[in-house]
Amino acid sequence: MAKDLAREVGYVYVDTGAMYRSVTLYALRNGIFTNNVIDEEALRQQMANIQISFKFNAETGRPDTYLNGELVEHDIRTMEVSNHVSPIATLGFVREAMVAQQQQMGKDKGVVMDGRDIGTVVFPDAELKVFVTASAKVRAQRRYDELKAKGMEADFDEILKNVEERDYIDSHREVSPLRKADDAIELDNSNMTIAEQKQWLMDRFNEAVKA
């Protein structure tokens, strides 16, 4: 939804979840996880070496994620990264670094930003906040279909378990927990088509522009 809206109105799209996934990929590649335990001090010392950017892909019509100049859009979507991202995202120094990058990206406005703390922490004064939700099973099915369409291995039960665990961890973390901003509009898209979602979001965007 966010990617499509950004493309249609000519805004920059920023997937903040991809940023935390990129940090996780870096940690996995650089031995910062040992038996699924994070070496927090090692990661803290290397945060300055982690630069994340987005570049528009003309073939897909959407932005790709780059980690230190390397295209990692495929690598950050694996289940290995999914299973490790929430512990990384709970670390205060990681969130501080990512929020600083996100706020820099959005300082000139004209941005659609997608993430679990955008309306509450990153841009509490955003002109339009949409809190999108759906049942865990629906989201797991969507992720399963997405991975299969990309030719990647996928197990529905594993994905569902991961979705439920991430929801719990992100909702209960001390730093920037997942919650709906008081002035956000909630959308449960469990039973909506993509076309219906796009129209709903465009209507809300037009209302915000006119306000």
Wavefront OBJ file of the C-alpha trace (Angstrom):
o trace
v 0.000 0.000 0.000
v 2.686 2.468 1.030
v 4.869 1.750 -1.995
v 1.964 2.133 -4.394
v 0.818 5.397 -2.807
v 4.321 6.864 -2.961
v 4.653 5.971 -6.628
v 1.227 7.368 -7.549
v 1.683 10.722 -5.807
v 5.388 11.105 -6.613
v 6.686 10.827 -3.052
v 9.781 9.035 -1.795
v 9.042 5.649 -0.178
v 11.038 4.511 2.852
v 10.617 0.981 4.240
v 11.947 1.315 7.787
v 11.411 -2.396 8.442
v 13.948 -3.059 5.693
v 16.413 -0.907 7.609
v 16.171 -3.062 10.744
v 16.341 -6.163 8.556
v 19.536 -4.789 7.010
v 21.121 -4.288 10.434
v 20.107 -7.863 11.256
v 21.665 -9.152 8.038
v 24.877 -7.294 8.877
v 24.902 -8.844 12.366
v 24.350 -12.344 10.973
v 27.086 -11.935 8.391
v 29.611 -10.549 10.862
v 29.294 -13.104 13.649
v 27.453 -10.789 16.029
v 24.978 -13.577 16.808
v 26.280 -16.569 18.797
v 23.720 -19.326 19.379
v 21.022 -16.745 18.613
v 22.377 -14.373 21.284
v 23.416 -10.861 20.214
v 26.821 -9.498 21.155
v 25.397 -6.057 21.881
v 28.726 -4.350 22.474
v 30.140 -5.633 19.192
v 27.083 -4.356 17.320
v 27.198 -1.010 19.133
v 30.809 -0.512 18.059
v 29.987 -1.331 14.439
v 26.815 0.751 14.018
v 28.820 3.548 12.402
v 29.794 1.055 9.672
v 26.166 0.329 8.751
v 24.788 2.626 6.065
v 21.394 1.889 4.541
v 19.969 3.494 1.427
v 17.178 2.990 -1.077
v 17.410 3.180 -4.851
v 14.516 3.149 -7.286
v 14.279 0.002 -9.418
v 12.906 0.917 -12.830
v 12.002 -2.715 -13.613
v 9.814 -3.234 -10.542
v 8.755 0.375 -10.148
v 9.729 0.190 -6.486
v 12.794 0.993 -4.370
v 15.401 -1.606 -3.459
v 17.344 -1.725 -0.196
v 21.125 -1.330 -0.151
v 23.438 -2.156 2.759
v 26.766 -0.334 2.480
v 26.207 -0.027 -1.254
v 25.250 -3.701 -1.772
v 21.806 -4.653 -3.058
v 20.258 -6.778 -0.277
v 16.539 -6.616 -1.097
v 16.369 -10.411 -1.541
v 18.676 -11.310 1.351
v 16.781 -9.322 3.991
v 13.485 -11.087 3.218
v 14.655 -14.575 4.214
v 13.224 -16.409 7.220
v 16.669 -16.375 8.863
v 16.540 -12.588 8.970
v 12.861 -12.605 9.969
v 13.653 -14.861 12.925
v 16.386 -12.532 14.219
v 15.112 -9.024 13.453
v 12.911 -8.377 16.509
v 15.735 -8.775 19.086
v 17.846 -6.371 17.009
v 14.972 -3.901 16.785
v 14.539 -3.834 20.567
v 18.044 -2.404 21.114
v 17.890 1.277 22.001
v 21.140 2.243 20.249
v 19.991 0.526 17.031
v 16.648 2.336 17.081
v 18.366 5.644 17.835
v 20.631 5.243 14.811
v 17.818 4.174 12.500
v 15.418 6.899 13.656
v 18.111 9.515 13.017
v 18.541 8.214 9.456
v 14.764 8.095 8.937
v 14.229 11.642 10.186
v 16.992 12.838 7.869
v 15.272 11.111 4.934
v 11.983 12.815 5.759
v 13.162 16.302 6.704
v 12.051 17.766 3.354
v 8.654 15.999 3.520
v 7.155 14.396 0.395
v 7.763 10.998 1.994
v 5.653 7.896 2.604
v 7.302 6.034 5.463
v 6.381 2.493 6.444
v 7.217 1.076 9.880
v 6.034 0.156 13.360
v 6.920 3.387 15.186
v 6.638 6.059 12.483
v 3.529 7.827 13.784
v 4.561 7.621 17.441
v 8.334 8.210 17.436
v 9.858 9.062 14.066
v 7.281 11.575 12.823
v 4.764 12.266 15.600
v 3.596 15.378 13.688
v 3.021 13.663 10.323
v 0.078 15.053 8.341
v -1.395 11.579 7.786
v -0.947 8.501 9.957
v -2.468 5.157 9.032
v -2.261 2.212 11.413
v -2.664 -0.838 9.186
v -3.513 -4.170 10.738
v -4.739 -7.609 9.734
v -5.043 -10.983 11.414
v -1.824 -12.911 11.969
v -3.013 -15.727 9.700
v -3.791 -13.324 6.858
v -0.394 -11.644 7.160
v 1.359 -15.001 7.308
v -0.445 -16.130 4.160
v 0.546 -12.941 2.377
v 4.199 -13.370 3.362
v 4.051 -17.044 2.315
v 2.632 -16.096 -1.096
v 5.223 -13.334 -1.478
v 8.141 -15.670 -0.782
v 6.804 -18.401 -3.082
v 6.303 -15.859 -5.868
v 9.983 -14.919 -5.523
v 10.982 -18.586 -5.799
v 12.053 -18.781 -2.150
v 11.394 -21.627 0.272
v 8.457 -20.997 2.596
v 6.678 -22.856 5.390
v 3.325 -21.386 6.428
v 3.423 -22.608 10.039
v 6.936 -21.241 10.537
v 5.915 -17.884 9.060
v 2.790 -17.689 11.247
v 4.846 -18.429 14.361
v 7.324 -15.724 13.349
v 4.562 -13.158 12.762
v 3.007 -13.833 16.166
v 6.351 -13.729 17.977
v 7.383 -10.471 16.295
v 4.048 -8.860 17.179
v 4.501 -9.802 20.824
v 8.132 -8.690 21.041
v 7.536 -5.413 19.183
v 4.458 -4.592 21.283
v 6.230 -5.256 24.592
v 9.695 -3.774 23.968
v 10.712 -0.880 26.216
v 11.987 1.340 23.393
v 9.466 2.595 20.805
v 6.902 -0.200 21.240
v 4.465 -1.001 18.459
v 1.234 0.892 19.160
v -1.350 2.972 17.364
v -0.825 6.729 17.607
v -3.764 8.556 19.167
v -4.414 10.500 15.954
v -3.867 7.608 13.528
v -6.606 6.210 11.306
v -6.890 2.442 11.725
v -7.369 0.171 8.741
v -7.974 -3.552 9.112
v -7.331 -4.848 5.608
v -7.784 -8.552 6.391
v -10.645 -8.888 3.912
v -9.847 -6.133 1.426
v -8.547 -6.504 -2.104
v -5.435 -4.627 -3.190
v -7.602 -2.321 -5.311
v -9.856 -1.549 -2.336
v -6.856 -0.821 -0.121
v -5.325 1.502 -2.700
v -8.568 3.427 -3.141
v -9.095 3.734 0.622
v -5.573 5.058 1.121
v -5.768 7.477 -1.812
v -9.027 8.863 -0.402
v -7.363 9.457 2.978
v -4.361 11.077 1.258
v -6.583 13.437 -0.733
v -8.465 14.371 2.425
v -5.191 15.172 4.200
v -3.898 17.260 1.283
v -7.081 19.338 1.225
v -7.149 19.859 4.979
l 1 2 3 4 5 6 7 8 9 10 11 12 13 14 15 16 17 18 19 20 21 22 23 24 25 26 27 28 29 30 31 32 33 34 35 36 37 38 39 40 41 42 43 44 45 46 47 48 49 50 51 52 53 54 55 56 57 58 59 60 61 62 63 64 65 66 67 68 69 70 71 72 73 74 75 76 77 78 79 80 81 82 83 84 85 86 87 88 89 90 91 92 93 94 95 96 97 98 99 100 101 102 103 104 105 106 107 108 109 110 111 112 113 114 115 116 117 118 119 120 121 122 123 124 125 126 127 128 129 130 131 132 133 134 135 136 137 138 139 140 141 142 143 144 145 146 147 148 149 150 151 152 153 154 155 156 157 158 159 160 161 162 163 164 165 166 167 168 169 170 171 172 173 174 175 176 177 178 179 180 181 182 183 184 185 186 187 188 189 190 191 192 193 194 195 196 197 198 199 200 201 202 203 204 205 206 207 208 209 210 211
